[in-house]
Amino acid sequence: MVMKPRDIEAFFSALQAERPQPQTELEYTSVFELLVAVMLSAQATDRSVNQATRRLFAVANTPQAILTLGQDGLESYIRTIGLYRSKARHVIETCRLLLQRHGGEVPRRREDLQALPGVGRKTANVVLNVAFGEPTMAVDTHIFRVANRTGLAPGKTPLQVEQALLRRVPARFARDAHHWLILHGRYVCTARAPRCSTCSTAAWCDHARAQTKAQGIPAQS
């Protein structure tokens, strides 16, 4: 069942109350560092990325510095991250293009971001949201699960979920919505054994309501 507009308001109000100022768990000190960290985070945990980038950024945190490291040098810092060889190749080529096309700066346009090797729609959305404050929705596995499980924004593909979220999330929540949903999926609405009994949004969640009904527990008003 698709979540009703008034329930969406209550849903995000509850998430906002829990985390008034949600932030990415990736560590960075510049837009370029953020871009690299997000590129490395595909199919990897933020914790593993942070462990690698702490060492990497201490010696190379600009496009030119990473190019100077070279492919082998970069790999030596990120080899603990899954798919590190292909990621290193993408980061090296991205650094080259940033210098050639953008004066070493990370571009603010989606089209320019997605033209960089290894930068897909989700990565571009994270950079646009976190670095530049745009109300984008970076749909990862957590957001995809939460959006479908709760009835917030059902969709069969990440793009369908993204488009539904952009239509359905109230404007006042839009900038922080993707952080709230990621953190909610990571720590509460987990893939296995979601913590419905202690979830602050259970009253408006389709899955939690179904669980309550199945257990014969009176639903919350």
Secondary structure, 3 states (H helix, E strand, C coil): CCCCHHHHHHHHHHHHHHCCCCCCCCCCCCHHHHHHHHHHCCCCCHHHHHHHHHHHHHHCCCHHHHHHHHHHHHHHHHCCCCCHHHHHHHHHHHHHHHHHHHCCCCCCCHHHHHCCCCCCHHHHHHHHHHCCCCCCCCCCHHHHHHHHHHCCCCCCCHHHHHHHHHHHCCHHHHHHHHHHHHHHHHHCCCCCCCCHHHCCCHHHCHHHHHHHHHCCCCCCC
